[in-house]
Amino acid sequence: MISLLLTTYRLLKAILRSWKIAEFRAALLLAVAILLSGTVFYRSVEGWGWVDSLYFSATTISTVGLGDLSPQTEAGKLFTVLYIFVGVGIFVALFAQLARALIQPAKKEEKAPAEDRP
């Protein structure tokens, strides 16, 4: 349990550190927008509930794809193909920024002792 709390704490720190970077804010806004647009699309075209639509959007973008839901309409299938390519790219950019924020403090700590040397 302590490990989970420490990991959550580090993630929150990385998000706060990343928030100062305009590219991170843009990627986060795009990630929310793509999840919302997928949710609305599947709700209206496939007729799924809000939770099922959000669930399918998230599992599709994360490439988990559990297979318990799948689009039945041709429009839904075509949208899903485009949704995967666009969504994966956006989330990779977002997670790359978070990874940089998590790793960056370690790099600063490594450089600090070397700079103190004469």
Backbone atoms as SQL, in Angstrom:
CREATE TABLE atoms (id INTEGER PRIMARY KEY, chain TEXT, resi INTEGER, resn TEXT, atom TEXT, x REAL, y REAL, z REAL);
INSERT INTO atoms VALUES
  (1, 'A', 1, 'MET', 'N', 0.818, -1.197, 0.000),
  (2, 'A', 1, 'MET', 'CA', 0.000, 0.000, 0.000),
  (3, 'A', 1, 'MET', 'C', 0.862, 1.261, 0.000),
  (4, 'A', 2, 'ILE', 'N', 1.962, 1.213, 0.717),
  (5, 'A', 2, 'ILE', 'CA', 2.854, 2.369, 0.762),
  (6, 'A', 2, 'ILE', 'C', 3.443, 2.622, -0.624),
  (7, 'A', 3, 'SER', 'N', 3.784, 1.545, -1.318),
  (8, 'A', 3, 'SER', 'CA', 4.329, 1.685, -2.665),
  (9, 'A', 3, 'SER', 'C', 3.331, 2.380, -3.589),
  (10, 'A', 4, 'LEU', 'N', 2.066, 2.017, -3.491),
  (11, 'A', 4, 'LEU', 'CA', 1.033, 2.653, -4.312),
  (12, 'A', 4, 'LEU', 'C', 0.929, 4.137, -3.983),
  (13, 'A', 5, 'LEU', 'N', 0.956, 4.475, -2.714),
  (14, 'A', 5, 'LEU', 'CA', 0.870, 5.880, -2.313),
  (15, 'A', 5, 'LEU', 'C', 2.074, 6.677, -2.809),
  (16, 'A', 6, 'LEU', 'N', 3.265, 6.102, -2.718),
  (17, 'A', 6, 'LEU', 'CA', 4.462, 6.793, -3.192),
  (18, 'A', 6, 'LEU', 'C', 4.437, 6.982, -4.707),
  (19, 'A', 7, 'THR', 'N', 3.997, 5.978, -5.409),
  (20, 'A', 7, 'THR', 'CA', 3.898, 6.075, -6.862),
  (21, 'A', 7, 'THR', 'C', 2.864, 7.115, -7.264),
  (22, 'A', 8, 'THR', 'N', 1.733, 7.137, -6.588),
  (23, 'A', 8, 'THR', 'CA', 0.698, 8.136, -6.854),
  (24, 'A', 8, 'THR', 'C', 1.220, 9.537, -6.570),
  (25, 'A', 9, 'TYR', 'N', 1.968, 9.685, -5.486),
  (26, 'A', 9, 'TYR', 'CA', 2.559, 10.974, -5.131),
  (27, 'A', 9, 'TYR', 'C', 3.526, 11.443, -6.226),
  (28, 'A', 10, 'ARG', 'N', 4.397, 10.542, -6.705),
  (29, 'A', 10, 'ARG', 'CA', 5.337, 10.895, -7.771),
  (30, 'A', 10, 'ARG', 'C', 4.605, 11.273, -9.057),
  (31, 'A', 11, 'LEU', 'N', 3.523, 10.556, -9.367),
  (32, 'A', 11, 'LEU', 'CA', 2.749, 10.866, -10.564),
  (33, 'A', 11, 'LEU', 'C', 2.115, 12.252, -10.446),
  (34, 'A', 12, 'LEU', 'N', 1.546, 12.562, -9.308),
  (35, 'A', 12, 'LEU', 'CA', 0.937, 13.880, -9.107),
  (36, 'A', 12, 'LEU', 'C', 1.982, 14.994, -9.201),
  (37, 'A', 13, 'LYS', 'N', 3.169, 14.754, -8.654),
  (38, 'A', 13, 'LYS', 'CA', 4.244, 15.737, -8.771),
  (39, 'A', 13, 'LYS', 'C', 4.641, 15.937, -10.232),
  (40, 'A', 14, 'ALA', 'N', 4.697, 14.846, -10.976),
  (41, 'A', 14, 'ALA', 'CA', 5.050, 14.950, -12.399),
  (42, 'A', 14, 'ALA', 'C', 3.987, 15.725, -13.165),
  (43, 'A', 15, 'ILE', 'N', 2.730, 15.495, -12.837),
  (44, 'A', 15, 'ILE', 'CA', 1.658, 16.228, -13.509),
  (45, 'A', 15, 'ILE', 'C', 1.752, 17.719, -13.187),
  (46, 'A', 16, 'LEU', 'N', 1.983, 18.045, -11.933),
  (47, 'A', 16, 'LEU', 'CA', 2.117, 19.459, -11.551),
  (48, 'A', 16, 'LEU', 'C', 3.332, 20.107, -12.205),
  (49, 'A', 17, 'ARG', 'N', 4.444, 19.375, -12.276),
  (50, 'A', 17, 'ARG', 'CA', 5.647, 19.892, -12.917),
  (51, 'A', 17, 'ARG', 'C', 5.401, 20.075, -14.417),
  (52, 'A', 18, 'SER', 'N', 4.696, 19.144, -15.018),
  (53, 'A', 18, 'SER', 'CA', 4.422, 19.202, -16.457),
  (54, 'A', 18, 'SER', 'C', 3.418, 20.284, -16.807),
  (55, 'A', 19, 'TRP', 'N', 2.560, 20.644, -15.861),
  (56, 'A', 19, 'TRP', 'CA', 1.511, 21.628, -16.125),
  (57, 'A', 19, 'TRP', 'C', 2.094, 22.961, -16.586),
  (58, 'A', 20, 'LYS', 'N', 3.328, 23.256, -16.203),
  (59, 'A', 20, 'LYS', 'CA', 3.974, 24.508, -16.583),
  (60, 'A', 20, 'LYS', 'C', 4.350, 24.533, -18.063),
  (61, 'A', 21, 'ILE', 'N', 4.362, 23.372, -18.696),
  (62, 'A', 21, 'ILE', 'CA', 4.788, 23.259, -20.089),
  (63, 'A', 21, 'ILE', 'C', 3.558, 23.315, -21.001),
  (64, 'A', 22, 'ALA', 'N', 3.593, 24.227, -21.940),
  (65, 'A', 22, 'ALA', 'CA', 2.434, 24.441, -22.823),
  (66, 'A', 22, 'ALA', 'C', 2.091, 23.195, -23.637),
  (67, 'A', 23, 'GLU', 'N', 3.107, 22.455, -24.083),
  (68, 'A', 23, 'GLU', 'CA', 2.853, 21.249, -24.872),
  (69, 'A', 23, 'GLU', 'C', 2.102, 20.197, -24.057),
  (70, 'A', 24, 'PHE', 'N', 2.418, 20.104, -22.771),
  (71, 'A', 24, 'PHE', 'CA', 1.711, 19.146, -21.912),
  (72, 'A', 24, 'PHE', 'C', 0.250, 19.541, -21.766),
  (73, 'A', 25, 'ARG', 'N', 0.001, 20.819, -21.512),
  (74, 'A', 25, 'ARG', 'CA', -1.378, 21.273, -21.374),
  (75, 'A', 25, 'ARG', 'C', -2.162, 21.031, -22.658),
  (76, 'A', 26, 'ALA', 'N', -1.521, 21.269, -23.801),
  (77, 'A', 26, 'ALA', 'CA', -2.189, 21.033, -25.089),
  (78, 'A', 26, 'ALA', 'C', -2.476, 19.544, -25.283),
  (79, 'A', 27, 'ALA', 'N', -1.507, 18.685, -24.950),
  (80, 'A', 27, 'ALA', 'CA', -1.702, 17.232, -25.093),
  (81, 'A', 27, 'ALA', 'C', -2.794, 16.744, -24.142),
  (82, 'A', 28, 'LEU', 'N', -2.826, 17.284, -22.934),
  (83, 'A', 28, 'LEU', 'CA', -3.858, 16.897, -21.973),
  (84, 'A', 28, 'LEU', 'C', -5.240, 17.337, -22.454),
  (85, 'A', 29, 'LEU', 'N', -5.318, 18.535, -22.979),
  (86, 'A', 29, 'LEU', 'CA', -6.586, 19.025, -23.521),
  (87, 'A', 29, 'LEU', 'C', -7.042, 18.167, -24.710),
  (88, 'A', 30, 'LEU', 'N', -6.110, 17.817, -25.583),
  (89, 'A', 30, 'LEU', 'CA', -6.452, 16.951, -26.711),
  (90, 'A', 30, 'LEU', 'C', -6.880, 15.560, -26.242),
  (91, 'A', 31, 'ALA', 'N', -6.215, 15.030, -25.208),
  (92, 'A', 31, 'ALA', 'CA', -6.576, 13.705, -24.684),
  (93, 'A', 31, 'ALA', 'C', -7.993, 13.719, -24.118),
  (94, 'A', 32, 'VAL', 'N', -8.325, 14.758, -23.379),
  (95, 'A', 32, 'VAL', 'CA', -9.681, 14.876, -22.836),
  (96, 'A', 32, 'VAL', 'C', -10.686, 15.043, -23.977),
  (97, 'A', 33, 'ALA', 'N', -10.324, 15.861, -24.958),
  (98, 'A', 33, 'ALA', 'CA', -11.224, 16.089, -26.094),
  (99, 'A', 33, 'ALA', 'C', -11.454, 14.812, -26.896),
  (100, 'A', 34, 'ILE', 'N', -10.415, 14.021, -27.088),
  (101, 'A', 34, 'ILE', 'CA', -10.580, 12.790, -27.872),
  (102, 'A', 34, 'ILE', 'C', -11.409, 11.775, -27.098),
  (103, 'A', 35, 'LEU', 'N', -11.213, 11.689, -25.789),
  (104, 'A', 35, 'LEU', 'CA', -12.057, 10.792, -24.991),
  (105, 'A', 35, 'LEU', 'C', -13.510, 11.239, -25.018),
  (106, 'A', 36, 'LEU', 'N', -13.724, 12.525, -24.887),
  (107, 'A', 36, 'LEU', 'CA', -15.086, 13.063, -24.911),
  (108, 'A', 36, 'LEU', 'C', -15.738, 12.856, -26.279),
  (109, 'A', 37, 'SER', 'N', -14.989, 13.121, -27.351),
  (110, 'A', 37, 'SER', 'CA', -15.575, 12.960, -28.684),
  (111, 'A', 37, 'SER', 'C', -15.897, 11.499, -28.979),
  (112, 'A', 38, 'GLY', 'N', -15.016, 10.591, -28.569),
  (113, 'A', 38, 'GLY', 'CA', -15.305, 9.169, -28.749),
  (114, 'A', 38, 'GLY', 'C', -16.522, 8.737, -27.957),
  (115, 'A', 39, 'THR', 'N', -16.619, 9.225, -26.736),
  (116, 'A', 39, 'THR', 'CA', -17.760, 8.892, -25.880),
  (117, 'A', 39, 'THR', 'C', -19.068, 9.368, -26.502),
  (118, 'A', 40, 'VAL', 'N', -19.081, 10.601, -26.971),
  (119, 'A', 40, 'VAL', 'CA', -20.293, 11.154, -27.590),
  (120, 'A', 40, 'VAL', 'C', -20.625, 10.403, -28.876),
  (121, 'A', 41, 'PHE', 'N', -19.597, 10.090, -29.671),
  (122, 'A', 41, 'PHE', 'CA', -19.835, 9.375, -30.923),
  (123, 'A', 41, 'PHE', 'C', -20.459, 8.004, -30.656),
  (124, 'A', 42, 'TYR', 'N', -19.844, 7.221, -29.786),
  (125, 'A', 42, 'TYR', 'CA', -20.364, 5.871, -29.537),
  (126, 'A', 42, 'TYR', 'C', -21.733, 5.909, -28.871),
  (127, 'A', 43, 'ARG', 'N', -21.973, 6.915, -28.074),
  (128, 'A', 43, 'ARG', 'CA', -23.286, 7.074, -27.444),
  (129, 'A', 43, 'ARG', 'C', -24.351, 7.321, -28.512),
  (130, 'A', 44, 'SER', 'N', -24.037, 8.207, -29.466),
  (131, 'A', 44, 'SER', 'CA', -25.054, 8.563, -30.448),
  (132, 'A', 44, 'SER', 'C', -25.156, 7.565, -31.604),
  (133, 'A', 45, 'VAL', 'N', -24.048, 7.044, -32.099),
  (134, 'A', 45, 'VAL', 'CA', -24.089, 6.159, -33.264),
  (135, 'A', 45, 'VAL', 'C', -24.367, 4.714, -32.876),
  (136, 'A', 46, 'GLU', 'N', -23.695, 4.227, -31.852),
  (137, 'A', 46, 'GLU', 'CA', -23.873, 2.827, -31.455),
  (138, 'A', 46, 'GLU', 'C', -25.018, 2.644, -30.459),
  (139, 'A', 47, 'GLY', 'N', -25.457, 3.736, -29.847),
  (140, 'A', 47, 'GLY', 'CA', -26.570, 3.657, -28.903),
  (141, 'A', 47, 'GLY', 'C', -26.184, 3.102, -27.542),
  (142, 'A', 48, 'TRP', 'N', -24.901, 3.135, -27.202),
  (143, 'A', 48, 'TRP', 'CA', -24.447, 2.634, -25.903),
  (144, 'A', 48, 'TRP', 'C', -24.710, 3.693, -24.835),
  (145, 'A', 49, 'GLY', 'N', -24.673, 3.271, -23.585),
  (146, 'A', 49, 'GLY', 'CA', -24.788, 4.205, -22.470),
  (147, 'A', 49, 'GLY', 'C', -23.507, 5.025, -22.339),
  (148, 'A', 50, 'TRP', 'N', -23.578, 6.053, -21.504),
  (149, 'A', 50, 'TRP', 'CA', -22.416, 6.933, -21.323),
  (150, 'A', 50, 'TRP', 'C', -21.210, 6.187, -20.775),
  (151, 'A', 51, 'VAL', 'N', -21.439, 5.350, -19.788),
  (152, 'A', 51, 'VAL', 'CA', -20.323, 4.624, -19.166),
  (153, 'A', 51, 'VAL', 'C', -19.706, 3.639, -20.158),
  (154, 'A', 52, 'ASP', 'N', -20.546, 2.895, -20.876),
  (155, 'A', 52, 'ASP', 'CA', -20.023, 1.960, -21.876),
  (156, 'A', 52, 'ASP', 'C', -19.260, 2.687, -22.976),
  (157, 'A', 53, 'SER', 'N', -19.758, 3.837, -23.382),
  (158, 'A', 53, 'SER', 'CA', -19.089, 4.617, -24.427),
  (159, 'A', 53, 'SER', 'C', -17.728, 5.118, -23.958),
  (160, 'A', 54, 'LEU', 'N', -17.659, 5.649, -22.749),
  (161, 'A', 54, 'LEU', 'CA', -16.382, 6.102, -22.196),
  (162, 'A', 54, 'LEU', 'C', -15.429, 4.925, -22.005),
  (163, 'A', 55, 'TYR', 'N', -15.941, 3.826, -21.509),
  (164, 'A', 55, 'TYR', 'CA', -15.148, 2.614, -21.288),
  (165, 'A', 55, 'TYR', 'C', -14.548, 2.126, -22.598),
  (166, 'A', 56, 'PHE', 'N', -15.355, 2.041, -23.642),
  (167, 'A', 56, 'PHE', 'CA', -14.854, 1.581, -24.934),
  (168, 'A', 56, 'PHE', 'C', -13.828, 2.567, -25.491),
  (169, 'A', 57, 'SER', 'N', -14.078, 3.859, -25.347),
  (170, 'A', 57, 'SER', 'CA', -13.133, 4.864, -25.820),
  (171, 'A', 57, 'SER', 'C', -11.783, 4.713, -25.129),
  (172, 'A', 58, 'ALA', 'N', -11.797, 4.548, -23.825),
  (173, 'A', 58, 'ALA', 'CA', -10.554, 4.429, -23.063),
  (174, 'A', 58, 'ALA', 'C', -9.813, 3.135, -23.388),
  (175, 'A', 59, 'THR', 'N', -10.529, 2.018, -23.472),
  (176, 'A', 59, 'THR', 'CA', -9.843, 0.754, -23.764),
  (177, 'A', 59, 'THR', 'C', -9.331, 0.714, -25.203),
  (178, 'A', 60, 'THR', 'N', -10.007, 1.396, -26.100),
  (179, 'A', 60, 'THR', 'CA', -9.556, 1.442, -27.486),
  (180, 'A', 60, 'THR', 'C', -8.291, 2.277, -27.620),
  (181, 'A', 61, 'ILE', 'N', -8.286, 3.466, -27.029),
  (182, 'A', 61, 'ILE', 'CA', -7.120, 4.346, -27.124),
  (183, 'A', 61, 'ILE', 'C', -5.918, 3.749, -26.403),
  (184, 'A', 62, 'SER', 'N', -6.152, 3.083, -25.298),
  (185, 'A', 62, 'SER', 'CA', -5.036, 2.498, -24.554),
  (186, 'A', 62, 'SER', 'C', -4.538, 1.213, -25.193),
  (187, 'A', 63, 'THR', 'N', -5.157, 0.778, -26.250),
  (188, 'A', 63, 'THR', 'CA', -4.851, -0.445, -26.999),
  (189, 'A', 63, 'THR', 'C', -5.079, -1.704, -26.180),
  (190, 'A', 64, 'VAL', 'N', -5.830, -1.607, -25.103),
  (191, 'A', 64, 'VAL', 'CA', -6.175, -2.794, -24.320),
  (192, 'A', 64, 'VAL', 'C', -7.177, -3.629, -25.103),
  (193, 'A', 65, 'GLY', 'N', -8.233, -3.008, -25.592),
  (194, 'A', 65, 'GLY', 'CA', -9.209, -3.669, -26.438),
  (195, 'A', 65, 'GLY', 'C', -9.703, -4.996, -25.896),
  (196, 'A', 66, 'LEU', 'N', -10.476, -4.961, -24.850),
  (197, 'A', 66, 'LEU', 'CA', -10.922, -6.190, -24.195),
  (198, 'A', 66, 'LEU', 'C', -11.884, -7.019, -25.030),
  (199, 'A', 67, 'GLY', 'N', -12.562, -6.418, -25.961),
  (200, 'A', 67, 'GLY', 'CA', -13.434, -7.163, -26.854),
  (201, 'A', 67, 'GLY', 'C', -14.832, -7.408, -26.338),
  (202, 'A', 68, 'ASP', 'N', -15.146, -6.916, -25.140),
  (203, 'A', 68, 'ASP', 'CA', -16.499, -7.109, -24.625),
  (204, 'A', 68, 'ASP', 'C', -17.506, -6.194, -25.317),
  (205, 'A', 69, 'LEU', 'N', -17.038, -5.103, -25.873),
  (206, 'A', 69, 'LEU', 'CA', -17.865, -4.219, -26.700),
  (207, 'A', 69, 'LEU', 'C', -17.190, -4.078, -28.049),
  (208, 'A', 70, 'SER', 'N', -17.984, -3.949, -29.088),
  (209, 'A', 70, 'SER', 'CA', -17.426, -3.659, -30.405),
  (210, 'A', 70, 'SER', 'C', -18.488, -2.948, -31.234),
  (211, 'A', 71, 'PRO', 'N', -18.046, -2.025, -32.083),
  (212, 'A', 71, 'PRO', 'CA', -18.998, -1.299, -32.921),
  (213, 'A', 71, 'PRO', 'C', -19.716, -2.249, -33.874),
  (214, 'A', 72, 'GLN', 'N', -21.006, -2.021, -34.070),
  (215, 'A', 72, 'GLN', 'CA', -21.806, -2.867, -34.960),
  (216, 'A', 72, 'GLN', 'C', -22.120, -2.175, -36.279),
  (217, 'A', 73, 'THR', 'N', -22.028, -0.851, -36.293),
  (218, 'A', 73, 'THR', 'CA', -22.344, -0.116, -37.520),
  (219, 'A', 73, 'THR', 'C', -21.065, 0.109, -38.328),
  (220, 'A', 74, 'GLU', 'N', -21.243, 0.312, -39.638),
  (221, 'A', 74, 'GLU', 'CA', -20.079, 0.604, -40.476),
  (222, 'A', 74, 'GLU', 'C', -19.445, 1.932, -40.086),
  (223, 'A', 75, 'ALA', 'N', -20.280, 2.906, -39.768),
  (224, 'A', 75, 'ALA', 'CA', -19.759, 4.211, -39.338),
  (225, 'A', 75, 'ALA', 'C', -18.943, 4.050, -38.054),
  (226, 'A', 76, 'GLY', 'N', -19.422, 3.238, -37.139),
  (227, 'A', 76, 'GLY', 'CA', -18.701, 3.002, -35.886),
  (228, 'A', 76, 'GLY', 'C', -17.372, 2.323, -36.115),
  (229, 'A', 77, 'LYS', 'N', -17.346, 1.378, -37.036),
  (230, 'A', 77, 'LYS', 'CA', -16.089, 0.673, -37.327),
  (231, 'A', 77, 'LYS', 'C', -15.073, 1.599, -37.999),
  (232, 'A', 78, 'LEU', 'N', -15.525, 2.398, -38.958),
  (233, 'A', 78, 'LEU', 'CA', -14.617, 3.332, -39.621),
  (234, 'A', 78, 'LEU', 'C', -14.106, 4.402, -38.650),
  (235, 'A', 79, 'PHE', 'N', -14.998, 4.907, -37.818),
  (236, 'A', 79, 'PHE', 'CA', -14.590, 5.894, -36.824),
  (237, 'A', 79, 'PHE', 'C', -13.555, 5.287, -35.879),
  (238, 'A', 80, 'THR', 'N', -13.750, 4.046, -35.490),
  (239, 'A', 80, 'THR', 'CA', -12.838, 3.389, -34.549),
  (240, 'A', 80, 'THR', 'C', -11.437, 3.261, -35.131),
  (241, 'A', 81, 'VAL', 'N', -11.334, 2.958, -36.405),
  (242, 'A', 81, 'VAL', 'CA', -10.017, 2.867, -37.040),
  (243, 'A', 81, 'VAL', 'C', -9.289, 4.206, -36.949),
  (244, 'A', 82, 'LEU', 'N', -9.953, 5.287, -37.323),
  (245, 'A', 82, 'LEU', 'CA', -9.345, 6.617, -37.237),
  (246, 'A', 82, 'LEU', 'C', -9.080, 7.009, -35.788),
  (247, 'A', 83, 'TYR', 'N', -10.014, 6.659, -34.921),
  (248, 'A', 83, 'TYR', 'CA', -9.918, 6.986, -33.495),
  (249, 'A', 83, 'TYR', 'C', -8.681, 6.351, -32.870),
  (250, 'A', 84, 'ILE', 'N', -8.385, 5.126, -33.252),
  (251, 'A', 84, 'ILE', 'CA', -7.210, 4.441, -32.709),
  (252, 'A', 84, 'ILE', 'C', -5.937, 5.178, -33.116),
  (253, 'A', 85, 'PHE', 'N', -5.783, 5.470, -34.402),
  (254, 'A', 85, 'PHE', 'CA', -4.556, 6.104, -34.866),
  (255, 'A', 85, 'PHE', 'C', -4.354, 7.489, -34.263),
  (256, 'A', 86, 'VAL', 'N', -5.388, 8.280, -34.235),
  (257, 'A', 86, 'VAL', 'CA', -5.277, 9.629, -33.677),
  (258, 'A', 86, 'VAL', 'C', -5.105, 9.565, -32.159),
  (259, 'A', 87, 'GLY', 'N', -5.929, 8.768, -31.507),
  (260, 'A', 87, 'GLY', 'CA', -5.903, 8.699, -30.048),
  (261, 'A', 87, 'GLY', 'C', -4.610, 8.156, -29.480),
  (262, 'A', 88, 'VAL', 'N', -4.074, 7.114, -30.090),
  (263, 'A', 88, 'VAL', 'CA', -2.821, 6.544, -29.598),
  (264, 'A', 88, 'VAL', 'C', -1.715, 7.581, -29.700),
  (265, 'A', 89, 'GLY', 'N', -1.657, 8.302, -30.809),
  (266, 'A', 89, 'GLY', 'CA', -0.632, 9.333, -30.963),
  (267, 'A', 89, 'GLY', 'C', -0.715, 10.416, -29.906),
  (268, 'A', 90, 'ILE', 'N', -1.916, 10.849, -29.618),
  (269, 'A', 90, 'ILE', 'CA', -2.103, 11.897, -28.607),
  (270, 'A', 90, 'ILE', 'C', -1.689, 11.390, -27.226),
  (271, 'A', 91, 'PHE', 'N', -2.097, 10.183, -26.889),
  (272, 'A', 91, 'PHE', 'CA', -1.756, 9.659, -25.569),
  (273, 'A', 91, 'PHE', 'C', -0.281, 9.327, -25.438),
  (274, 'A', 92, 'VAL', 'N', 0.369, 8.924, -26.506),
  (275, 'A', 92, 'VAL', 'CA', 1.816, 8.699, -26.459),
  (276, 'A', 92, 'VAL', 'C', 2.524, 10.023, -26.165),
  (277, 'A', 93, 'ALA', 'N', 2.106, 11.103, -26.812),
  (278, 'A', 93, 'ALA', 'CA', 2.702, 12.417, -26.554),
  (279, 'A', 93, 'ALA', 'C', 2.487, 12.842, -25.107),
  (280, 'A', 94, 'LEU', 'N', 1.294, 12.601, -24.597),
  (281, 'A', 94, 'LEU', 'CA', 0.988, 12.965, -23.214),
  (282, 'A', 94, 'LEU', 'C', 1.841, 12.170, -22.233),
  (283, 'A', 95, 'PHE', 'N', 1.922, 10.856, -22.437),
  (284, 'A', 95, 'PHE', 'CA', 2.683, 10.015, -21.513),
  (285, 'A', 95, 'PHE', 'C', 4.186, 10.231, -21.644),
  (286, 'A', 96, 'ALA', 'N', 4.653, 10.610, -22.827),
  (287, 'A', 96, 'ALA', 'CA', 6.073, 10.932, -22.992),
  (288, 'A', 96, 'ALA', 'C', 6.436, 12.148, -22.156),
  (289, 'A', 97, 'GLN', 'N', 5.560, 13.137, -22.136),
  (290, 'A', 97, 'GLN', 'CA', 5.811, 14.324, -21.313),
  (291, 'A', 97, 'GLN', 'C', 5.812, 13.968, -19.825),
  (292, 'A', 98, 'LEU', 'N', 4.878, 13.119, -19.414),
  (293, 'A', 98, 'LEU', 'CA', 4.860, 12.689, -18.016),
  (294, 'A', 98, 'LEU', 'C', 6.126, 11.912, -17.664),
  (295, 'A', 99, 'ALA', 'N', 6.582, 11.075, -18.563),
  (296, 'A', 99, 'ALA', 'CA', 7.808, 10.315, -18.314),
  (297, 'A', 99, 'ALA', 'C', 9.001, 11.255, -18.176),
  (298, 'A', 100, 'ARG', 'N', 9.074, 12.274, -19.031),
  (299, 'A', 100, 'ARG', 'CA', 10.148, 13.266, -18.911),
  (300, 'A', 100, 'ARG', 'C', 10.118, 13.951, -17.558),
  (301, 'A', 101, 'ALA', 'N', 8.923, 14.279, -17.092),
  (302, 'A', 101, 'ALA', 'CA', 8.790, 14.962, -15.800),
  (303, 'A', 101, 'ALA', 'C', 9.176, 14.034, -14.645),
  (304, 'A', 102, 'LEU', 'N', 8.913, 12.753, -14.787),
  (305, 'A', 102, 'LEU', 'CA', 9.298, 11.802, -13.742),
  (306, 'A', 102, 'LEU', 'C', 10.800, 11.579, -13.718),
  (307, 'A', 103, 'ILE', 'N', 11.440, 11.582, -14.878),
  (308, 'A', 103, 'ILE', 'CA', 12.868, 11.295, -14.975),
  (309, 'A', 103, 'ILE', 'C', 13.711, 12.535, -14.734),
  (310, 'A', 104, 'GLN', 'N', 13.211, 13.681, -15.087),
  (311, 'A', 104, 'GLN', 'CA', 13.973, 14.922, -15.020),
  (312, 'A', 104, 'GLN', 'C', 14.598, 15.196, -13.651),
  (313, 'A', 105, 'PRO', 'N', 13.894, 15.041, -12.531),
  (314, 'A', 105, 'PRO', 'CA', 14.535, 15.307, -11.244),
  (315, 'A', 105, 'PRO', 'C', 15.732, 14.391, -10.989),
  (316, 'A', 106, 'ALA', 'N', 15.672, 13.157, -11.447),
  (317, 'A', 106, 'ALA', 'CA', 16.797, 12.234, -11.265),
  (318, 'A', 106, 'ALA', 'C', 18.015, 12.750, -12.022),
  (319, 'A', 107, 'LYS', 'N', 17.829, 13.301, -13.199),
  (320, 'A', 107, 'LYS', 'CA', 18.936, 13.849, -13.965),
  (321, 'A', 107, 'LYS', 'C', 19.550, 15.047, -13.260),
  (322, 'A', 108, 'LYS', 'N', 18.726, 15.898, -12.671),
  (323, 'A', 108, 'LYS', 'CA', 19.235, 17.061, -11.945),
  (324, 'A', 108, 'LYS', 'C', 20.057, 16.621, -10.745),
  (325, 'A', 109, 'GLU', 'N', 19.607, 15.596, -10.031),
  (326, 'A', 109, 'GLU', 'CA', 20.339, 15.098, -8.869),
  (327, 'A', 109, 'GLU', 'C', 21.678, 14.505, -9.277),
  (328, 'A', 110, 'GLU', 'N', 21.730, 13.830, -10.429),
  (329, 'A', 110, 'GLU', 'CA', 22.975, 13.248, -10.897),
  (330, 'A', 110, 'GLU', 'C', 23.969, 14.337, -11.283),
  (331, 'A', 111, 'LYS', 'N', 23.499, 15.428, -11.861),
  (332, 'A', 111, 'LYS', 'CA', 24.384, 16.494, -12.311),
  (333, 'A', 111, 'LYS', 'C', 24.898, 17.351, -11.155),
  (334, 'A', 112, 'ALA', 'N', 24.112, 17.498, -10.103),
  (335, 'A', 112, 'ALA', 'CA', 24.476, 18.377, -9.007),
  (336, 'A', 112, 'ALA', 'C', 25.816, 18.016, -8.377),
  (337, 'A', 113, 'PRO', 'N', 26.085, 16.764, -7.980),
  (338, 'A', 113, 'PRO', 'CA', 27.379, 16.453, -7.378),
  (339, 'A', 113, 'PRO', 'C', 28.539, 16.687, -8.341),
  (340, 'A', 114, 'ALA', 'N', 28.363, 16.431, -9.622),
  (341, 'A', 114, 'ALA', 'CA', 29.427, 16.608, -10.596),
  (342, 'A', 114, 'ALA', 'C', 29.774, 18.094, -10.756),
  (343, 'A', 115, 'GLU', 'N', 28.786, 18.969, -10.623),
  (344, 'A', 115, 'GLU', 'CA', 29.026, 20.406, -10.759),
  (345, 'A', 115, 'GLU', 'C', 29.750, 20.967, -9.548),
  (346, 'A', 116, 'ASP', 'N', 29.618, 20.310, -8.403),
  (347, 'A', 116, 'ASP', 'CA', 30.271, 20.788, -7.184),
  (348, 'A', 116, 'ASP', 'C', 31.753, 20.485, -7.169),
  (349, 'A', 117, 'ARG', 'N', 32.202, 19.602, -8.048),
  (350, 'A', 117, 'ARG', 'CA', 33.621, 19.234, -8.082),
  (351, 'A', 117, 'ARG', 'C', 34.441, 20.384, -8.655),
  (352, 'A', 118, 'PRO', 'N', 35.694, 20.537, -8.151),
  (353, 'A', 118, 'PRO', 'CA', 36.552, 21.613, -8.680),
  (354, 'A', 118, 'PRO', 'C', 37.069, 21.324, -10.059);
